[in-house]
Amino acid sequence: MTGKTILILGGGVGGLATANELRRRLGQEHKIILVEKNKDHISASSSLWVMVGWRRPEDIKKDTSRLIEKGIELVNAEILKIDPENKVVKTGKGELNYDYLVISLGAALFPETIPGLVDAFGKNAYNLYDLDGVVRLRDTLTNFSGGDIVILICSLPYKCPAAPYETTLLVSDFFKKKNIRKNIKITIITPEVLPMPVAGPAVGNMMKELLERMGIEHNFEHKVESVNAEKNEITHNKGKANYDLLLVVPPHKAPKVVKESGLTDNDWIPVDKDNFKTKFENVYAIGDVAKIKIPGEWKPGVPLMLPKAGVFAHYHAKVVAENIANEISGKGERVGFTGEGACFIEIGRGMAGFGTGNFYAQPNPAVKIKRPSPVWHVSKVLFEKYWLSDVDSFLKKPLDAVLEKMMYGDYKKKASGEVKDAGG
C-alpha cells in the first residue's frame, strides 16, 4: 500500500486528539503531520483557575511535543494559506501536500470589531480568552477592594458557553473569601436570551437562578455597540453601563487564513454533522472552527448550532481519525458522531456542576446539569492532570479508561456506507 499523508492544522484539543488517534491506528508507512504555530499547548479550561490564583500560568502549559505520540511530525509554523483545491498548505516553513486534511484551528478573537474595545484592553478591561489577559486580571483582582465589575459577552457564538458564567461565580466566591463581596457589584451583560441557550430553558433558568442567589445581576438580550475606555462605559442596544473592571468575551470568528481558503460560510466552516466533512474531498473541519447545525429546535424555525467546546473537538477528532484510518486500511466500519456532550461548570467553594446530554436529540437537545458537588470539581482537576500529562505517562492509560467512560461515553455510532481501501 502506498503511504498516505494526513495533515492536521492546529495543536489544540481537536488537533492533538486527531494526530494521536491516527498514529495509534495507522502503520508508520503513513505520514501524520501536525502544524501548530505555538510551542506550548495551553489547557484553556484551566485558565479561570489562574484568574483566581489556584494555578500559575506555567501550571496549565505543556510543550506540544510531549503531548503527541512518537511518529508524528510536528511543524511549529504559521499557516499562511490553505488551498483545498490543490491539496496544499503553505506555512512559514514551506509548503505541505496532503492526501487528507483535518482543520482544527479553533476560533480567533476579533476585539477590533467592537469600537473602543482594543483601547480598553490597555486600561481597565481584560480579555478572558487570552492567558496574558487573565494573568493581568488575576493581579488586578488581588488588589481590588470595591466597585463595579462587568462581565461582557460581545457576540455569539463563543468558546465554552459556560465560561462567562463560571467567571462571574468564581469572581464572586473570590471576594466572598476576602470578606469584601458586599463592596462589589457584579453584572453580566450578554446578547443571549438565557445562559447557555442551546441547552434549553430549563438549564438556562437554573443558571439564572444560581446567579441571582449569588447576588449577581444579569442583563440578557443586551448587545454591545461600543466601549469608551476613558469613561469606563459600555454602550449597548438598551442604553449604557459603567464599570470599574470589564471582563470581556471578545467576538469569535474563524481565523483569517481559514476565511481566505474558500471553506467558510458566515465566519465558520460548514460541515456534515455526523462525519465533519467539508465541501472539499478528504477535507474535514472539527472543533470550534466548524459550523454544525443540529437537528432539534427550541423555537420553530430558529435553527441551533452545536456549541463550541473542547469536549466536542475531542469527540470530532476521534470520529474523523477512525474514519480516515478505516478508509485508508479498507477495514472497519464508518462511524458518525452522536451529538453527546459533557462539561464541568465551576461555581466556587471547591464545587462544580456537571452538564451532560445529547445535543442531536429531537425535538430539542436533551441536556441536564447534575447538582454542584466537590466530586465534580475533583473530577475536573483529574481531567486536567490527565490532559496535560505526557503522552507516555503512567497516568495516561488508567485515567483514559475512567475519563473515556465519563466524558466520551456514547460519542459514536455506526454510519452508512462501505469502507473502501484508499491505498494505491
C-alpha positions in Angstrom: 0.0 0.0 0.0 1.2 3.5 -0.9 1.7 5.6 2.2 -0.8 8.4 2.7 -0.1 11.9 4.2 -2.6 13.2 6.8 -2.1 16.9 7.6 -3.6 18.3 10.7 -3.8 22.1 11.2 -3.9 23.2 14.8 -2.5 21.8 18.0 -5.4 22.4 20.3 -7.7 19.7 21.8 -9.0 18.5 18.4 -5.7 18.6 16.6 -3.8 16.7 19.3 -6.6 14.1 19.6 -6.7 13.6 15.8 -3.0 13.2 15.4 -2.6 10.7 18.3 -5.6 8.6 17.4 -4.4 8.4 13.8 -0.9 7.4 14.8 -2.3 4.6 17.0 -4.4 3.3 14.2 -2.1 3.6 11.2 1.2 2.0 10.3 4.4 4.0 10.0 4.2 4.0 6.2 1.6 6.7 6.6 2.8 10.2 7.5 1.0 12.2 10.1 1.9 15.9 10.2 0.7 18.3 12.9 1.1 22.1 12.2 0.9 24.4 15.2 2.5 27.9 15.5 2.8 27.9 19.3 5.4 25.7 21.0 3.2 25.3 24.1 -0.2 23.8 24.4 -2.4 25.7 26.9 -5.3 24.0 28.8 -7.9 26.6 28.2 -10.3 25.1 30.6 -7.9 25.8 33.5 -7.4 29.5 32.7 -10.1 30.6 35.1 -8.2 28.9 37.9 -5.3 31.1 37.0 -7.7 34.1 37.4 -8.4 33.3 41.0 -4.9 32.2 41.9 -5.5 28.4 42.0 -3.0 27.9 39.2 0.1 29.6 37.9 0.3 30.2 34.1 3.1 27.6 33.8 0.9 25.0 35.5 -1.6 25.0 32.6 1.0 24.8 29.8 2.8 21.9 28.2 5.3 21.6 25.4 3.2 20.2 22.5 5.9 17.8 21.6 5.3 16.0 24.9 1.6 15.5 24.2 2.0 13.7 20.8 2.8 10.1 20.0 6.1 9.1 18.5 6.0 9.1 14.8 4.0 12.3 14.4 5.9 15.1 12.6 5.4 18.4 14.4 5.8 21.6 12.4 6.0 24.7 14.5 5.0 27.3 11.9 2.4 29.9 11.0 -0.2 28.8 8.4 -0.2 31.2 5.6 -2.5 29.7 3.0 -4.9 26.7 2.8 -5.5 25.6 -0.8 -8.0 22.7 -0.7 -8.4 22.6 -4.5 -4.7 21.7 -5.0 -4.3 19.9 -1.7 -1.5 22.0 -0.4 -1.0 24.2 2.7 1.6 27.0 2.7 3.4 27.6 6.1 6.2 29.8 7.3 8.5 26.8 6.8 7.4 25.8 3.4 4.6 24.0 1.5 2.9 20.8 2.7 1.0 18.5 0.4 -1.6 16.1 1.8 -4.0 13.3 0.9 -6.3 14.1 3.9 -6.6 17.4 5.6 -8.1 18.0 9.1 -8.6 21.6 10.1 -8.7 22.2 13.8 -7.7 25.8 14.0 -10.2 26.9 16.6 -11.8 30.3 16.9 -9.9 33.5 16.6 -10.7 36.6 18.6 -11.6 39.9 16.9 -11.9 42.6 19.6 -11.3 45.3 16.9 -14.8 44.8 15.6 -16.2 46.5 18.8 -15.3 50.2 18.7 -13.1 51.1 21.6 -12.5 47.6 22.9 -8.9 47.3 22.0 -8.1 50.6 23.7 -10.0 49.4 26.8 -7.8 46.3 27.0 -4.9 48.7 27.7 -6.7 50.1 30.7 -9.5 48.5 32.9 -10.7 45.8 30.5 -9.4 42.2 30.4 -9.6 39.5 27.8 -11.0 36.4 29.4 -9.9 34.2 26.4 -6.2 35.3 26.5 -3.8 33.9 29.1 -1.9 37.2 29.4 -5.2 39.0 29.9 -6.2 36.5 32.6 -2.9 37.0 34.4 -3.4 40.8 34.3 -6.8 40.3 35.7 -5.5 38.0 38.5 -3.1 40.7 39.6 -5.9 43.4 39.5 -8.4 41.3 41.4 -5.9 40.7 44.2 -5.7 44.4 44.9 -9.4 45.3 44.1 -11.3 46.5 47.1 -14.7 47.6 45.7 -16.6 48.9 42.7 -18.5 47.6 39.6 -17.3 44.5 37.8 -19.0 43.8 34.5 -18.6 40.5 32.5 -19.3 41.4 28.9 -20.2 38.8 26.2 -19.8 40.7 22.9 -21.4 38.3 20.4 -22.4 34.7 19.6 -21.1 32.1 19.3 -18.1 31.9 21.6 -16.0 29.1 23.0 -17.2 27.2 26.1 -20.7 28.6 26.7 -20.4 28.1 30.5 -17.1 30.1 30.8 -18.5 33.6 31.4 -20.9 32.3 34.0 -18.2 30.3 35.7 -16.2 33.6 35.7 -19.0 35.5 37.5 -19.4 32.8 40.1 -15.6 32.4 40.7 -15.1 36.1 41.0 -18.0 36.3 43.5 -16.5 33.5 45.5 -13.0 35.1 45.4 -14.3 38.3 47.0 -16.5 36.4 49.4 -13.5 34.6 50.8 -11.8 38.0 51.3 -14.9 39.3 53.1 -15.4 42.2 50.8 -18.1 40.8 48.5 -20.6 43.4 49.8 -18.4 46.1 48.4 -18.6 44.8 44.9 -21.4 44.8 42.3 -21.0 42.0 39.7 -23.1 42.2 36.5 -23.1 40.0 33.4 -24.2 41.6 30.1 -24.9 39.3 27.2 -26.9 39.1 23.9 -28.2 35.7 25.0 -31.8 35.2 26.0 -30.7 32.9 28.8 -27.4 31.4 29.9 -26.2 28.6 27.6 -29.3 28.9 25.3 -28.6 25.8 23.2 -29.1 23.6 26.3 -32.6 24.9 26.7 -34.8 27.0 29.1 -34.6 24.6 32.0 -30.8 24.7 32.1 -30.8 28.4 31.4 -33.2 29.3 34.2 -31.3 27.1 36.6 -28.1 29.0 35.9 -30.0 32.3 36.1 -31.4 31.4 39.5 -27.9 30.5 40.7 -26.6 33.9 39.6 -29.4 35.6 41.5 -28.7 33.5 44.6 -25.1 34.7 44.5 -26.1 38.3 44.2 -25.0 38.6 40.5 -27.0 40.9 38.3 -27.8 39.9 34.7 -28.7 41.8 31.6 -29.9 39.4 28.9 -30.5 40.4 25.2 -28.1 43.3 25.6 -25.9 43.7 22.5 -22.7 45.8 23.0 -22.2 48.6 20.4 -19.0 50.3 21.7 -16.7 50.7 24.7 -15.4 54.0 26.0 -12.1 53.4 27.8 -11.8 57.0 29.0 -15.2 56.9 30.7 -15.2 53.2 31.7 -18.5 53.0 29.8 -20.3 50.4 27.6 -22.9 51.4 25.1 -25.4 48.7 24.2 -28.8 48.4 22.4 -30.7 49.2 25.6 -28.6 52.1 26.9 -25.3 52.4 28.8 -23.4 50.7 31.6 -20.4 51.8 33.7 -17.7 49.6 35.1 -14.6 49.7 37.2 -13.3 46.4 35.8 -14.5 45.0 32.5 -14.1 41.2 31.9 -14.6 40.5 28.2 -15.6 37.6 25.9 -14.5 39.1 22.6 -16.1 38.4 19.2 -15.2 35.0 17.8 -14.7 34.1 14.2 -12.7 31.6 12.2 -9.1 32.6 11.7 -8.4 34.8 8.8 -6.4 32.1 6.9 -9.5 29.9 7.1 -11.8 32.6 5.8 -9.5 33.2 2.9 -9.5 29.5 1.9 -12.9 29.3 0.4 -14.2 26.9 3.0 -16.3 29.2 5.2 -19.9 30.4 5.2 -20.8 33.3 7.6 -17.5 33.1 9.5 -17.3 29.3 10.0 -16.7 26.1 8.0 -20.0 24.3 7.5 -19.6 20.5 7.9 -21.7 17.3 7.9 -22.9 16.9 11.5 -22.1 13.2 11.6 -18.6 12.9 9.9 -17.4 16.6 9.7 -16.7 16.5 6.0 -16.5 19.9 4.2 -17.4 20.6 0.6 -13.9 19.6 -0.5 -13.0 15.9 -0.9 -10.9 14.5 2.0 -11.0 17.8 3.9 -12.5 17.8 7.4 -13.1 20.6 9.9 -13.6 19.9 13.6 -14.0 21.7 16.9 -14.6 25.4 17.2 -13.8 26.3 13.6 -16.7 24.1 12.3 -20.3 25.2 12.0 -22.7 22.3 12.8 -26.4 22.7 12.6 -28.1 20.4 15.0 -31.5 18.6 14.3 -33.5 19.9 17.2 -35.0 23.4 17.9 -36.3 25.2 20.9 -38.4 27.6 18.8 -39.9 26.5 15.5 -37.9 28.0 12.6 -35.0 29.1 14.8 -32.0 26.8 14.0 -29.5 25.8 16.6 -25.8 25.2 16.2 -23.6 22.8 18.2 -21.8 24.7 20.9 -18.1 25.3 20.6 -16.2 23.4 23.3 -13.1 21.3 23.8 -15.2 18.2 24.6 -16.8 18.3 21.2 -13.4 18.9 19.4 -12.2 15.7 21.1 -15.3 13.7 20.0 -15.0 15.1 16.5 -11.3 14.1 16.4 -12.0 10.5 17.4 -14.7 10.1 14.7 -12.6 11.7 11.9 -9.5 9.7 12.9 -11.3 6.4 12.9 -13.0 7.0 9.6 -9.8 8.2 7.9 -7.8 5.2 9.3 -10.6 2.7 8.2 -10.8 4.2 4.8 -7.0 4.0 4.3 -6.8 0.4 5.6 -10.0 -0.7 3.9 -11.1 -2.3 7.3 -13.6 -1.5 9.9 -16.9 0.5 9.7 -17.7 4.1 9.1 -18.8 5.9 12.3 -20.7 9.0 13.0 -20.9 11.5 15.9 -24.0 11.0 18.1 -24.2 14.5 19.5 -23.2 13.6 23.1 -21.6 16.3 25.1 -20.5 17.0 28.7 -18.8 19.7 30.6 -17.9 20.8 34.1 -19.3 24.1 35.5 -17.2 25.7 38.3 -19.2 27.6 40.8 -16.5 28.3 43.5 -16.3 26.9 47.0 -14.4 23.9 45.6 -17.6 22.8 43.9 -18.7 22.3 40.3 -21.7 21.1 38.4 -21.6 18.6 35.5 -23.7 19.1 32.4 -24.3 16.2 30.1 -26.7 15.2 27.3 -27.4 14.7 23.7 -27.3 17.8 21.5 -28.6 16.0 18.5 -31.8 14.8 20.3 -35.2 15.7 18.8 -37.4 17.7 19.1 -34.8 19.6 21.1 -31.4 19.0 22.8 -31.7 16.8 25.9 -29.3 18.3 28.4 -29.2 18.1 32.2 -26.9 19.6 34.9 -26.0 17.5 37.9 -26.2 19.2 41.2 -22.9 21.1 42.1 -20.6 19.0 44.3 -17.0 18.7 45.3 -16.9 15.4 43.3 -17.3 17.3 40.0 -14.6 19.8 40.9 -12.2 17.0 41.8 -13.2 15.3 38.5 -12.2 18.4 36.6 -8.9 18.5 38.4 -8.4 14.9 37.5 -9.2 15.6 33.8 -6.7 18.5 33.8 -4.0 16.2 35.1 -4.8 13.6 32.5 -4.9 16.1 29.6 -1.6 17.7 30.5 0.3 14.5 31.4 3.0 13.3 28.9 1.6 11.1 26.2 3.7 8.2 27.6 3.0 9.0 31.3 1.9 6.2 33.6 -1.2 8.3 34.4 -2.4 8.3 30.8 -3.8 4.8 30.4 -5.6 4.4 33.8 -7.1 7.8 33.6 -8.1 7.2 29.9 -10.3 4.3 31.0 -12.1 6.3 33.7 -12.5 9.6 31.8 -13.4 7.9 28.5 -16.5 6.5 30.1 -17.4 9.7 31.9 -16.7 12.3 29.2 -16.7 10.3 26.0 -19.4 7.7 26.5 -21.6 7.0 23.5 -20.0 9.6 21.3 -20.1 7.5 18.1 -22.5 5.3 16.1 -22.3 3.1 13.0 -22.7 5.1 9.9 -24.0 4.1 6.5 -21.7 3.3 3.6 -18.9 0.8 2.9 -15.3 1.4 3.7 -13.2 1.2 0.6 -9.4 0.7 0.5 -7.8 4.1 -0.2 -4.5 2.5 -0.9 -2.5 2.9 -4.0 
